[in-house]
Amino acid sequence: MTKKDIIMKISEDTGFKQVDVKKVVQRTFDIITDSLSGGDKVELRNFGIFKVKTRKGRQGRNPRTGESVSIPDKKVVSFKAGMKMKMDVEVK
């Protein structure tokens, strides 16, 4: 499912114009992104929790030359599904 599919589904279910729904959906995603980039976690009850974790640096290897390469720490977004989502996905 794409963002466009979500917008169309919400528009069909609510009767709102797709243009208006698109603004709300995009703004929601922007707020979540801004919060995560600011170091906050985003908790949506019954859906899940988004938060930023730091992946530790490590030693890697260049596959072409075999040379050892240092890979620095990296921030990544993690998602943990909420209980209701877990249960809904299991049932289906």
C-alpha positions as CSV (number, residue, x, y, z in Angstrom):
1,M,0.0,0.0,0.0
2,T,1.4,3.4,-0.9
3,K,0.7,6.9,0.5
4,K,-1.6,7.5,-2.5
5,D,-3.6,4.4,-1.7
6,I,-4.0,5.5,1.9
7,I,-5.2,9.0,0.8
8,M,-7.7,7.4,-1.7
9,K,-9.0,5.0,1.0
10,I,-9.5,7.8,3.6
11,S,-11.1,10.0,0.9
12,E,-13.6,7.3,0.0
13,D,-14.4,6.4,3.6
14,T,-14.9,10.0,4.8
15,G,-16.1,11.8,1.7
16,F,-13.4,14.5,2.0
17,K,-11.6,15.7,-1.1
18,Q,-8.3,13.9,-1.9
19,V,-6.4,17.2,-2.0
20,D,-7.5,17.9,1.6
21,V,-6.7,14.4,2.8
22,K,-3.3,14.5,1.1
23,K,-2.5,17.7,3.1
24,V,-3.4,16.1,6.4
25,V,-1.6,12.9,5.7
26,Q,1.6,14.6,4.5
27,R,1.5,17.0,7.5
28,T,1.2,14.0,9.8
29,F,4.2,12.4,8.3
30,D,6.1,15.7,8.4
31,I,5.4,16.0,12.2
32,I,6.5,12.5,12.9
33,T,9.7,13.0,10.9
34,D,10.4,16.3,12.7
35,S,9.9,14.8,16.1
36,L,12.2,11.9,15.3
37,S,14.9,14.1,13.9
38,G,14.7,16.2,17.1
39,G,15.4,13.1,19.2
40,D,11.9,12.5,20.4
41,K,10.0,9.2,20.2
42,V,6.5,9.1,18.7
43,E,4.0,6.9,20.4
44,L,0.7,6.2,18.7
45,R,-1.5,4.2,21.0
46,N,-2.7,0.8,19.7
47,F,-0.5,1.4,16.6
48,G,3.2,1.5,17.8
49,I,6.2,3.4,18.7
50,F,8.8,5.1,16.4
51,K,12.1,6.0,18.0
52,V,15.7,6.7,16.9
53,K,18.4,4.3,17.9
54,T,22.1,4.5,17.4
55,R,23.7,1.6,15.5
56,K,27.2,1.1,16.8
57,G,30.1,1.5,14.5
58,R,32.1,-1.5,13.4
59,Q,34.9,-2.8,11.2
60,G,33.8,-3.7,7.7
61,R,35.6,-4.9,4.7
62,N,35.6,-3.5,1.1
63,P,34.5,-6.5,-1.0
64,R,36.5,-5.4,-4.0
65,T,39.9,-4.8,-2.4
66,G,39.5,-6.8,0.9
67,E,40.7,-3.7,2.7
68,S,39.4,-3.2,6.3
69,V,37.1,-0.2,6.6
70,S,35.9,1.6,9.7
71,I,32.1,2.1,9.6
72,P,31.0,4.9,12.0
73,D,28.0,5.0,14.3
74,K,24.7,5.6,12.5
75,K,21.3,6.7,13.7
76,V,18.4,4.6,12.5
77,V,14.6,4.7,13.0
78,S,13.1,1.7,14.7
79,F,9.4,0.8,15.0
80,K,7.8,-1.5,17.6
81,A,4.2,-2.5,16.8
82,G,1.6,-1.9,19.5
83,M,-0.4,-4.7,21.1
84,K,-3.6,-4.1,19.0
85,M,-1.6,-4.1,15.8
86,K,0.2,-7.3,16.7
87,M,-3.1,-9.0,17.5
88,D,-4.8,-7.8,14.4
89,V,-1.9,-8.9,12.1
90,E,-1.8,-12.3,13.8
91,V,-5.5,-13.0,13.3
92,K,-5.4,-12.2,9.6
